């Protein structure tokens, strides 16, 4: 169950609401505490009257694969299809949000310029904290590009999906600080530190809603186009009844690790290699890769369940199985895969929009 979103239809009759200095969030769980006017405010209505069917995008999470969203948005723009509602989870919130504020060109240029060295340079390790990466460098970069933007000032209705730490409540960030909302939505547990927004500690929204179809509908979309970045990655998720062969190798690596000095283990170069360097074909994966693989398997199962219960009107599924979660330097391939998938769906999208007119 979700808190209802009451959309106002006549702005002239609305009372003047006081401006608040703290970010506001809308919570999507009826088991939470009663709605508080300072935190659980309803999302803003569309900025200008438009009698066309409201197309909404539900942009899913998927780490480096999320650059495929750029290609999808480019194809929609080229064909005169402009969404009026965007709900995004994790990287979906980042790409969709930057498109909404007119910064997709800057994001694409930055993504295409990424190399392995530059990706590593963006990582500010936070030893002893609640995550391996503080994420401040990424936040500063976004602030530099977009400034201090409020979500309610965007030209389209936008919501970033996050998860409340401790309660597991699904939080729809529809008002307040735009950059902090994006940061909360992509705060992968164990990788990025949680983000405090409006008195709540928030983390990656993919824990509860990997492909946010229901928020897109609640925010006003009559036609929802979902983008699932992981459908081509996990396949059907079969069961392997008996498997082994790597346990002894893992044990040897663990024993060898004990011989290293403490300082060598904590050196920045070693930490980067340990957590983010691709493993050998038959070797154990790095800690962060294990964590994110486990997270994405869980995300895939949750996405299947939620999409079955509340299916979108249309789904675009880019072929991204060959792109790893940390392959941010392969943005060009991801963007091309997204564009190709969108081109395949253009006829279906046009037919669905025409049917609603």
Secondary structure, DSSP 8 states (H G I E B T S, - for coil): --------S-GGG-------SS---EE--TTSS---TTTS------SS---S--EEEEE---GGGGGHHHHHHHHHHHTT---SEEEEETHHHHHHHHHHTT-HHHHHHHHHT--HHHHHHT--B-TTSSEEE--HHHHHHHHHHH-S-BGGGSSSEEEEEEEETTT--EEEE-SSBHHHHHHHHT--TEEE--EEETTEEEEEGGGT-SS-HHHHHHTT-SEEEEE-SSHHHHTT----S---SSHHHHHHHHHHHHTS-HHHHHSHHHHHHHHHS---TTS---HHHHHHHHHHHHHHHHHHHHHHHS--SEEE----TTS-TT-GGGHHHHHHHHHHHHHHHHHHHHHHHHHH-
